[in-house]
Amino acid sequence: MSVRRLGAVMRRLDATKLEPAPEERERVYRAAVPRAAFDIEQALAAVVPICDDVRARGADAVLEYGEKFDGVRPAQLRVPPSALADALAALAPDVRDGLEESIRRLRLTCEAELEHTLVTFVGPGATVERRIVPMQRVGLYVPGGLAPLVSTVIMNAVPAQVAGVPGIAVSSPPQAEFGGLPHPTILAACALLGLDEVYCAGGAQAIAMFAYGAGDCRRVDLVTGPGNIYVAAAKRHLQGTVSIDAEAGPTEIAIIADSSADADFVAADLISQAEHDPMAASVLITDSPELADLVDAALEAQVPTAKHAERIRRALLGQQSATVVVRDIDQAVDVANAYAAEHLEIQVAEAGVVAARIVNAGAIFIGAHTPVSLGDYAAGSNHVLPTAGCACHSSGLSVRAFCRNMHVVTYTAGALREVGGHVVALAEAENLPAHGAAVSIRTQRDT
């Protein structure tokens, strides 16, 4: 695939000559659109000793790593109730209104997707109940690095609350600017949601705290929430000790756009994702070189006016960002499905029709008036989504992540007699005769 540089912010990749066989499309197109280097295996070398130390020394280790990595040692690991109340009282009214509306909309979608217990009658006197059981204790991680992601509090907590989780703990990095407490807006969101178990811990040490328990924080069953490469590495290392939602990599947006798209809108959306992090990926997939030129011009105009212009420029110039020119929308769909973006916008003439053909994406945003940033805050969708191509096998965070399915089986004597012969035959076929005997001892006594 040829590459050409314009005077544009993003490089341009020409995919029009790529014509892989159907069975090769995913491999070829995924390789054609590069991502940021994100080597979790390398990060594990730094993370494993931290996790082991937290396991051995508990809260003291967590506090010491906070001092080392965040530049401040909190007075205590758990946030005092007064700090939560003070943060909520000081919250700007417009921010509170925004948080409340975001909570309301997300709660509606979570309640709609919550599964319920059901009973299947598989025969006379034989039932299998699929019981929905909430996780009993979860740890929610909220990043606090380049941006205090207050919205992540909502995206983690609301589905957990709707699922009925009785024990919810939150952790966010201590901030030197705020005396070792997490960012006050994050604390305010916790208070607004009624979450009173909040910890001053970030990075791998916070994940280890959740997995093993430390100080006032008892171990949890599940850890959710995005974070940096060290958080992702800690999740990988501790998976099995604790359940995790996913290993989140750098955030990413892909936009399928044709000549009908508004170049200013497209540029603004690419910039909005690049604002997260210098490693963030912004990818435009278009069959219109003319639109690509217009987007280049719009980026040149918009980037210098952004508050985080340097961070945005680094992300857009990185290897993970590009404009991919394709032959037609059919090829655009194939490229998008192979890339499996965390966020996929579709800004084409028949956006709904194209969206129906997408099978790999964390979330899809259809049409000119549905930007990803809407989903980040107040669409009613969840913004904790699979990254790094994992959308081909993983889903975004939802109420289902906080629930377990448990089968409850009830058979009468007659129901067991009806199926018992099949059980014995299958047990013999597996050379496990004692399995069959556990059935036969019952059926023979009942005859």
MOHU-V557386 format. One record per backbone hydrogen bond with DSSP energy under -0.5 kcal/mol. NH is the residue of the N-H (numbers start at 1). CO is the residue of the C=O. Records with the same first field share a line. If there is no record, write none. Layout:
BEGIN
NH=CO / CO
END
This chain:
BEGIN
2=14
4=12
12=4
13=323
14=2
15=13 / 325
18=15
19=17
24=21
25=21 / 22
28=24
29=25
30=26
31=27
32=28
33=29
34=32
40=38
43=39
44=40
45=41 / 42
46=43
47=43
48=44
50=46
51=47
52=48
53=49
54=50
55=51
56=52
57=53
58=54
60=57
61=58
62=58
63=59
64=60
65=61
66=62
67=63
68=64
69=65
70=66
71=67
72=66
74=72
79=198
83=80
84=80
85=81
86=82
87=83
88=84
89=85
90=86
91=88
96=92
97=93
98=94
99=95
100=96
101=97
102=98
103=99
104=100
105=101
106=102
107=103
108=104
109=105
110=106
111=107
112=108
113=109
114=110
118=130
120=128
122=120 / 126
123=126
126=123
127=410
128=120
129=408
130=118 / 128
131=129 / 406
133=131 / 404
135=402
138=167
139=222
140=169
141=139 / 224
142=171
149=143 / 147
150=148
152=149
153=149 / 150
154=150
155=151
156=152
157=153
158=154
160=156
161=157
162=158
163=159
164=160 / 161
165=160
167=136
168=166
169=138
170=197
171=140
172=199
173=142
175=181
178=175
179=176
180=175
181=178
186=183
187=183
188=184
189=185
190=186
191=187
192=188
193=189
194=191
195=190
196=194
198=196
199=170
200=77
201=172 / 199
206=202 / 203
207=203
208=204
209=205
210=206
211=207
212=208
213=208 / 209
214=217
217=214
218=216
220=210
221=137
222=137
223=243
224=139
232=228
233=229
234=230
235=231
236=232
237=233
238=234
239=235
240=242
241=238
242=238
243=221
245=223
248=246
253=281
254=343
255=283
256=345
257=255 / 285
258=347
261=258
263=261
266=262
267=263
268=264
269=265
270=266
271=267
272=268
273=269
274=270
275=271
276=273
277=274
280=277
281=251
283=253
284=322
285=255
286=284 / 324
287=257
289=287
292=288
293=289
294=290
295=291
296=292
297=293
298=294
299=295
300=296
301=297
302=298
303=299
304=300
305=302
306=302 / 303
309=306
312=308
313=309
314=310
315=311
316=312
317=313
318=314 / 315
321=318
322=282
323=11
324=284 / 322
325=13 / 323
326=286 / 324
332=328
333=329
334=330
335=331
336=332
337=333
338=334
339=335
340=336
341=336
343=252
344=363
345=254
346=365
347=256 / 345
348=346
351=348
354=350
355=351
356=352
357=354
358=355
359=357
361=391
362=341
363=342
365=344
366=364
367=346
370=367
374=371
375=371
376=372
377=373 / 374
378=374
379=374
385=383
389=340
390=387
391=340
392=389
393=390
394=390
397=384
401=398
402=399
403=400
404=133
406=131
408=129
409=407
410=127
412=125
416=412
417=413
418=414
419=415
420=416
421=417
422=419
423=419
424=420
425=421
426=422
427=423
428=424
429=425
430=426
431=428
432=427
435=432
436=432
437=433
438=434
439=435 / 436
440=436
441=437
442=439
443=439
444=440
445=441
446=442
447=443 / 444
END
